[in-house]
């Protein structure tokens, strides 16, 4: 049949389109009729024999287990529910971070004028080396604050606050969160009480190291704004001028200051607060008093490292810029004496002690308030409702 059809197609008489269509239709019908009688090809794999159904479709008893299993299976969530779950889990995981951020930003704003006085005094000692301390432009905290506010305006005391607001919040958050996380980790790993002195010391060192990674860029931008004033421009201008690597200028001196400071501060704070609470004092006063005491004994001995850090990060390097930490320390000791390492110790202690006392006290107040709100939310009394009355009303 195939040979006959292709023979007709090849002949001269089947050149017209109508004849060609008719021939193709006849070919299709012939192949269809021939295919009906062709046996099915042998399958390479044998199909398993059909088994009887394990349940009767007409019986409701056999369907009950399947219905119960379908109800117990987790139902797919819509995108809105998934988004809400992600937001809730992220908020729960970062709760401590945001509590510390709010506390750190509040304390940093309150104590910023004192920090400005400290930086001006330390920078002035660097640029006016040949001038006696009593004759320098900035001599003490009160005189510096009064001079800056009188000559440049009150807002000049807050110049450089923006990087502090942006950086001080995560700075405090990283400092507190890393301290608590490392303290719990060390206590669990070594099987000791988390309030033991060695665990507190190790957690404080880790906290100081992590804190410096976040605080150093903020310190560079802050000092630039405090020293140069309006001439320093904004944050974007400062980053363009010094570049991204310049944000970590003096990071070695920053580590030398923050690691021992945190190693002293956090154990002193925890032990002092625990001692005051055992005496029966108010929790707010315990936090504030422990923060002030720990801030004083932590900031005083680390002032030399803070002076070196400020000189390395200052935008006014003086006649001969310092090459590094070692060069700065040796030149200060040779040219200015050991007393130069404690320039600005008053405003440093006067700023750090209240700053950390306010920040940690605010952090614990916010933490306690959130715990109360969470308990009320779980009990259904967040908005003043009574769960017992609500249950009685529902039964009625």
C-alpha positions as CSV (number, residue, x, y, z in Angstrom):
1,X,0.0,0.0,0.0
2,X,2.8,2.4,0.8
3,X,4.6,1.7,-2.4
4,X,1.5,2.3,-4.4
5,X,0.8,5.7,-2.7
6,X,4.3,7.0,-3.0
7,X,4.2,5.8,-6.7
8,X,1.1,7.9,-7.3
9,X,2.7,10.9,-5.6
10,X,5.8,10.6,-7.8
11,X,3.7,10.4,-11.0
12,X,3.1,13.4,-13.2
13,X,-0.6,13.2,-12.9
14,X,-0.7,13.9,-9.1
15,X,0.8,17.4,-9.2
16,X,-2.4,19.3,-8.3
17,X,-3.0,20.3,-4.6
18,X,-6.5,18.7,-4.5
19,X,-5.2,15.4,-5.7
20,X,-2.4,15.6,-3.2
21,X,-4.7,16.2,-0.2
22,X,-7.0,13.4,-1.3
23,X,-4.0,11.0,-1.5
24,X,-2.8,12.0,2.0
25,X,-6.3,11.4,3.5
26,X,-6.5,8.0,1.9
27,X,-3.0,7.2,3.3
28,X,-4.1,8.3,6.8
29,X,-7.2,6.1,6.7
30,X,-5.2,3.1,5.5
31,X,-2.6,3.4,8.2
32,X,-5.3,3.7,10.9
33,X,-7.1,0.7,9.7
34,X,-3.9,-1.3,9.5
35,X,-2.9,-0.2,13.0
36,X,-6.1,-1.7,14.5
37,X,-4.9,-5.2,13.6
38,X,-1.3,-4.8,14.7
39,X,-0.7,-6.6,18.0
40,X,0.6,-4.6,21.0
41,X,4.4,-4.7,21.4
42,X,5.8,-6.7,24.1
43,X,6.7,-4.6,27.2
44,X,10.2,-4.7,28.6
45,X,9.0,-4.6,32.2
46,X,6.2,-6.6,33.7
47,X,3.5,-4.6,35.6
48,X,2.7,-5.9,39.0
49,X,-0.6,-7.7,39.5
50,X,-3.5,-5.5,40.6
51,X,-4.2,-5.9,44.3
52,X,-7.6,-5.5,45.9
53,X,-8.3,-2.2,47.6
54,X,-7.5,-2.0,51.3
55,X,-10.7,-0.2,52.1
56,X,-14.2,-0.2,50.7
57,X,-15.0,3.1,49.1
58,X,-18.7,2.8,50.0
59,X,-17.9,2.1,53.7
60,X,-17.5,5.2,55.9
61,X,-15.6,3.1,58.5
62,X,-12.6,2.6,56.1
63,X,-12.5,6.3,55.3
64,X,-12.3,7.6,58.8
65,X,-8.5,7.0,59.3
66,X,-7.8,8.8,56.1
67,X,-9.9,11.8,57.0
68,X,-8.3,12.0,60.5
69,X,-4.8,11.8,58.9
70,X,-5.7,14.6,56.4
71,X,-6.9,16.8,59.2
72,X,-3.8,16.2,61.3
73,X,-1.5,17.0,58.4
74,X,-0.1,20.6,58.5
75,X,-2.0,22.9,56.3
76,X,0.0,25.1,53.9
77,X,0.2,28.7,55.1
78,X,-0.5,31.7,52.9
79,X,2.2,34.3,52.2
80,X,0.7,36.7,54.8
81,X,1.0,34.1,57.5
82,X,4.5,33.1,56.5
83,X,5.5,36.8,56.6
84,X,4.0,37.3,60.0
85,X,5.8,34.2,61.4
86,X,9.2,35.5,60.0
87,X,8.6,38.9,61.6
88,X,7.7,37.4,65.0
89,X,10.7,35.1,65.0
90,X,13.1,37.9,64.0
91,X,11.6,40.2,66.6
92,X,12.0,37.5,69.3
93,X,15.6,36.8,68.3
94,X,16.6,40.4,68.2
95,X,14.7,41.6,71.3
96,X,17.8,42.0,73.4
97,X,19.5,43.8,70.5
98,X,16.8,46.5,70.2
99,X,16.5,46.9,74.0
100,X,20.2,47.6,74.3
101,X,20.0,49.8,71.2
102,X,17.4,52.1,72.7
103,X,19.2,52.2,76.1
104,X,22.6,53.0,74.4
105,X,21.2,55.7,72.2
106,X,19.5,57.4,75.2
107,X,22.6,57.3,77.4
108,X,24.9,58.5,74.6
109,X,22.7,61.5,73.8
110,X,22.6,62.5,77.5
111,X,26.4,62.4,78.0
112,X,27.6,63.7,74.6
113,X,28.6,67.2,75.7
114,X,31.0,65.7,78.3
115,X,32.5,63.5,75.6
116,X,33.0,66.5,73.4
117,X,34.9,68.3,76.2
118,X,37.1,65.2,76.7
119,X,38.0,65.0,73.0
120,X,38.7,68.7,72.7
121,X,41.0,68.6,75.7
122,X,42.9,65.6,74.4
123,X,43.2,67.0,70.9
124,X,44.3,70.4,72.3
125,X,47.1,68.7,74.3
126,X,48.3,67.1,71.0
127,X,48.4,70.3,68.9
128,X,49.6,72.6,71.8
129,X,52.4,70.5,73.1
130,X,54.7,73.4,73.8
131,X,52.0,75.3,75.7
132,X,51.7,74.8,79.4
133,X,48.6,72.9,80.6
134,X,47.2,75.9,82.4
135,X,47.5,78.1,79.3
136,X,46.0,75.8,76.8
137,X,42.7,76.5,74.9
138,X,40.8,73.8,76.7
139,X,41.9,73.1,80.3
140,X,39.1,71.3,82.1
141,X,35.5,70.0,81.6
142,X,33.5,73.0,82.7
143,X,35.8,75.5,81.0
144,X,35.7,73.5,77.7
145,X,31.9,73.1,77.7
146,X,31.4,76.8,78.5
147,X,33.9,78.0,75.9
148,X,32.5,75.8,73.1
149,X,28.9,76.8,73.9
150,X,29.8,80.5,74.1
151,X,31.9,80.8,71.0
152,X,30.3,78.2,68.7
153,X,26.8,77.9,70.1
154,X,25.1,75.3,72.3
155,X,24.5,72.9,69.4
156,X,28.3,72.7,68.8
157,X,28.5,70.5,71.9
158,X,26.4,68.0,69.9
159,X,28.4,68.1,66.7
160,X,29.2,64.6,65.7
161,X,26.1,63.2,67.5
162,X,24.7,61.6,64.3
163,X,27.3,58.9,64.1
164,X,26.8,58.3,67.8
165,X,23.0,57.9,67.4
166,X,23.6,55.6,64.4
167,X,26.5,53.7,66.0
168,X,26.0,54.0,69.7
169,X,22.8,52.0,69.6
170,X,24.3,48.9,67.9
171,X,27.5,49.5,69.8
172,X,25.7,49.1,73.2
173,X,23.6,46.3,71.8
174,X,26.7,44.3,70.6
175,X,28.5,45.0,73.9
176,X,25.6,43.8,76.1
177,X,24.4,41.0,73.8
178,X,27.9,39.6,73.3
179,X,28.6,39.8,77.0
180,X,25.5,37.9,78.0
181,X,25.8,35.3,75.2
182,X,29.5,34.6,75.9
183,X,28.9,34.5,79.6
184,X,26.1,31.8,79.2
185,X,28.3,29.9,76.7
186,X,31.4,29.8,79.0
187,X,29.3,28.9,82.0
188,X,27.6,26.0,80.2
189,X,30.9,24.8,78.6
190,X,32.9,24.8,81.8
191,X,30.1,23.9,84.1
192,X,30.4,26.9,86.4
193,X,28.1,29.6,87.7
194,X,27.7,32.4,85.3
195,X,28.4,34.9,88.1
196,X,31.8,33.5,89.0
197,X,34.7,35.9,88.6
198,X,36.6,34.0,85.9
199,X,33.5,33.5,83.7
200,X,32.7,37.2,84.1
201,X,36.2,38.2,83.2
202,X,36.3,36.0,80.0
203,X,32.9,37.3,78.9
204,X,34.0,40.9,79.5
205,X,37.1,40.3,77.3
206,X,35.0,38.9,74.5
207,X,32.5,41.7,74.8
208,X,35.3,44.3,74.5
209,X,36.7,42.7,71.4
210,X,33.3,42.6,69.7
211,X,32.4,46.1,70.9
212,X,35.5,47.6,69.3
213,X,34.6,46.2,65.8
214,X,31.4,48.2,65.9
215,X,32.5,51.3,67.8
216,X,35.7,52.2,66.0
217,X,34.1,53.6,62.8
218,X,31.7,55.6,65.0
219,X,34.6,56.9,67.1
220,X,36.5,58.1,64.1
221,X,33.5,60.0,62.7
222,X,32.6,61.4,66.1
223,X,36.1,62.7,66.8
224,X,36.3,64.3,63.4
225,X,33.0,66.2,64.0
226,X,34.0,67.2,67.6
227,X,37.5,68.5,66.6
228,X,36.8,70.1,63.2
229,X,33.3,71.4,63.9
230,X,31.5,72.8,60.8
231,X,34.7,72.4,58.8
232,X,34.5,68.7,59.1
233,X,31.2,68.5,57.1
234,X,28.7,65.7,57.5
235,X,29.0,62.0,57.8
236,X,29.0,61.3,54.0
237,X,31.7,64.0,53.4
238,X,33.8,62.5,56.2
239,X,33.6,59.0,54.8
240,X,34.5,60.3,51.3
241,X,37.6,62.1,52.7
242,X,39.0,59.3,54.9
243,X,37.7,56.3,52.9
244,X,36.4,53.0,54.3
245,X,39.8,51.8,55.6
246,X,40.1,55.1,57.5
247,X,37.1,54.2,59.6
248,X,39.3,51.6,61.4
249,X,42.2,53.9,62.0
250,X,43.6,53.4,65.5
251,X,41.7,50.1,66.0
252,X,44.7,48.6,67.9
253,X,44.5,51.3,70.5
254,X,40.7,50.9,70.6
255,X,41.2,47.2,71.4
256,X,43.8,48.0,74.0
257,X,41.2,50.3,75.7
258,X,38.0,48.3,75.3
259,X,39.1,44.8,76.2
260,X,40.6,45.6,79.6
261,X,37.8,48.1,80.3
262,X,35.0,45.5,79.7
263,X,37.0,42.8,81.6
264,X,37.0,45.2,84.6
265,X,33.6,46.8,84.2
266,X,31.2,43.8,83.7
267,X,32.5,41.7,86.7
268,X,32.5,44.8,88.9
269,X,29.0,45.7,87.8
270,X,27.5,42.2,88.3
271,X,29.2,41.6,91.7
272,X,28.3,45.1,93.0
273,X,24.7,44.9,91.9
274,X,24.3,41.4,93.4
275,X,25.8,42.7,96.7
276,X,23.4,45.7,96.8
277,X,20.4,43.6,96.0
278,X,21.2,41.2,98.9
279,X,21.2,44.3,101.1
280,X,17.6,44.9,100.1
281,X,18.0,48.2,98.1
282,X,15.7,49.3,95.4
283,X,16.5,47.5,92.0
284,X,16.8,50.8,90.2
285,X,19.2,52.2,92.7
286,X,21.2,48.9,92.6
287,X,21.7,49.1,88.8
288,X,22.5,52.8,88.9
289,X,25.0,52.5,91.8
290,X,26.7,49.4,90.4
291,X,27.0,51.1,87.0
292,X,28.6,54.2,88.5
293,X,31.0,52.3,90.6
294,X,32.1,49.9,87.9
295,X,32.4,52.8,85.4
296,X,34.8,54.7,87.7
297,X,37.1,51.7,88.3
298,X,37.0,50.6,84.7
299,X,37.5,54.0,83.0
300,X,40.3,55.4,85.2
301,X,43.1,52.8,84.5
302,X,42.2,52.6,80.8
303,X,42.5,56.4,80.2
304,X,46.0,56.2,78.7
305,X,44.8,53.9,75.9
306,X,41.9,56.3,75.3
307,X,44.3,59.2,74.9
308,X,46.5,57.2,72.4
309,X,43.4,56.2,70.5
310,X,42.1,59.8,70.3
311,X,45.5,61.1,69.0
312,X,45.7,58.4,66.3
313,X,42.1,59.1,65.2
314,X,42.3,62.9,65.4
315,X,42.0,64.8,62.1
316,X,44.6,67.3,63.4
317,X,47.6,65.1,63.8
318,X,50.0,67.9,64.8
319,X,53.4,68.8,63.4
320,X,54.6,65.2,62.9
321,X,51.8,62.5,62.6
322,X,52.1,59.3,64.6
323,X,53.0,56.2,62.7
324,X,51.2,53.8,65.0
325,X,50.5,52.9,68.6
326,X,54.1,52.2,69.6
327,X,55.4,55.4,68.0
328,X,52.6,57.4,69.7
329,X,53.4,56.0,73.2
330,X,57.1,56.5,72.9
331,X,56.9,60.0,71.6
332,X,54.3,61.0,74.3
333,X,56.5,59.6,77.0
334,X,59.6,61.3,75.7
335,X,58.2,64.7,74.8
336,X,55.4,65.3,77.2
337,X,55.9,63.0,80.2
338,X,53.8,60.3,81.7
339,X,51.2,62.8,82.8
340,X,50.1,63.3,79.2
341,X,48.6,59.8,79.2
342,X,46.0,61.0,81.7
343,X,44.8,64.1,79.8
344,X,41.1,64.3,80.1
345,X,40.7,61.6,82.8
346,X,38.1,63.7,84.5
347,X,35.7,64.1,81.6
348,X,36.3,60.5,80.6
349,X,35.3,59.1,84.0
350,X,32.5,61.7,84.2
351,X,31.2,60.6,80.9
352,X,31.8,56.8,80.9
353,X,30.5,56.1,84.4
354,X,27.1,57.8,84.0
355,X,26.8,56.7,80.4
356,X,27.0,53.0,81.3
357,X,25.0,53.4,84.4
358,X,22.2,55.0,82.4
359,X,22.4,52.6,79.6
360,X,22.5,49.4,81.7
361,X,19.8,50.7,84.0
362,X,17.6,51.7,81.0
363,X,18.3,48.3,79.5
364,X,17.1,46.4,82.6
365,X,14.1,48.6,83.0
366,X,13.0,48.0,79.4
367,X,13.7,44.3,79.7
368,X,11.6,44.0,82.9
369,X,8.8,46.0,81.2
370,X,8.8,43.8,78.1
371,X,8.7,40.7,80.3
372,X,5.6,42.0,82.1
373,X,3.9,42.8,78.8
374,X,4.6,39.3,77.5
375,X,3.2,37.7,80.6
376,X,0.0,39.8,80.3
377,X,-0.3,39.0,76.6
378,X,-0.1,35.3,77.3
379,X,-2.6,35.6,80.1
380,X,-5.0,37.7,78.0
381,X,-4.9,40.6,80.3
382,X,-2.7,43.0,78.2
383,X,-5.6,45.5,77.8
384,X,-7.1,45.0,81.3
385,X,-9.3,42.1,80.5
386,X,-10.0,39.3,83.1
387,X,-9.5,35.8,81.6
388,X,-11.8,34.2,84.3
389,X,-14.6,36.7,83.6
390,X,-14.1,36.1,79.9
391,X,-14.4,32.3,80.4
392,X,-17.6,32.7,82.5
393,X,-19.1,35.0,79.9
394,X,-18.4,32.5,77.1
395,X,-19.9,29.6,79.1
396,X,-23.0,31.6,79.9
